Amino acid sequence: MSTKPQDPKLQQDIAAIEDKRRILEQMVNIAQAIEHLQVSLESVLILGAPSSDLPEEALNLYSSISDSLRNLPVNKIKEYLKNLEAIIRRQLEQILHFSGTDLTADDSVELLFLSSDGSDQTPLEMLEEFKRTAQTAISLRVLLRRRGVASAGSPLPVARETIEQQIALLEVEEKKQRRNVRQKVSEMKDEIAKMIENPAYPEGLKEILKGVRRNLEKDLNSIDKGHKLSSLSFVTDAGEITDIQEVSCDESASADAVQEQERSLSESARLWLNTPWDVSWEDVRQRR
């Protein structure tokens, strides 16, 4: 017997998948915050070193410098660098505050998206901007070095050991988050496998779910290889969750109501799996 759109078991299964998607989104947000913090603090340490001691990864940033920056006169580069270093010194205390926060706590995800101090920026946006600012400052120092201009390390407003300690703590948090994400992705993959094996589910829906399962397998492989959690295909961009082709519906004009319901369900599932995180299954069903 075919499963109809209003089938309680199907609705329950889809709701379970949706819940896991939301949990994964939260985990990815935390992973992105940890990543921004790690890169930011590592960049601050690099800025504290003299240009003669810049590490190889910093020197490689030269290839990413735009032509407009490369063609600037030395005095203008120095001016930009001075301004960026001043911004970094002002914001570093706040960055260190976030790095000392337990980002895996229940209320941390909400805090990442709440603006404070009258700012239009959320903490997550601020972390991302700080990371870009710090990396741009490093690029300018690399550019000066390529021009033959030596520069001393930027004075750090806190002890170097304090920053190194925070980076070590973030590495522990990142490993914990990686384990949590892998567990949730694996659980979702198992749930989808059960749905695919259910003989009562429409074939169109099963084809969609097979594509989702393939993506989850790729994500598990990426996690095991140590890739960044924020790059996982299933959880970073709902618009690119799967590489599934449009579901083919070769039903004739004389198809009965049950076939039409199955087609409608499959289309709704395809739309839902490719909508933003905050769009629920019920919202998609009501749009049809």
Secondary structure, 3 states (H helix, E strand, C coil): CCCCCCCHHHHHHHHHHHHHHHHHHHHHHHHHHHHHHHHHHHHHHHHCCCHHHCCHHHHHHHHHCCHHHHCCCHHHHHHHHHHHHHHHHHHHHHHHHHHCCCCCCCCHHHHHCCCCCCCCCCHHHHHHHHHHHHHHHHHHHHHHHHCCCCCCCCCCCCCHHHHHHHHHHHHHHHHHHHHHHHHHHHHHHHHHHHHHHCCCCCHHHHHHHHHHHHHHHHHHHHHHCCCCHHHCHHHHCHHHCCCCCCCCCCCCCCCCHHHHHHHHHHHHHHHHHCCCCCCCHHHHHHHC
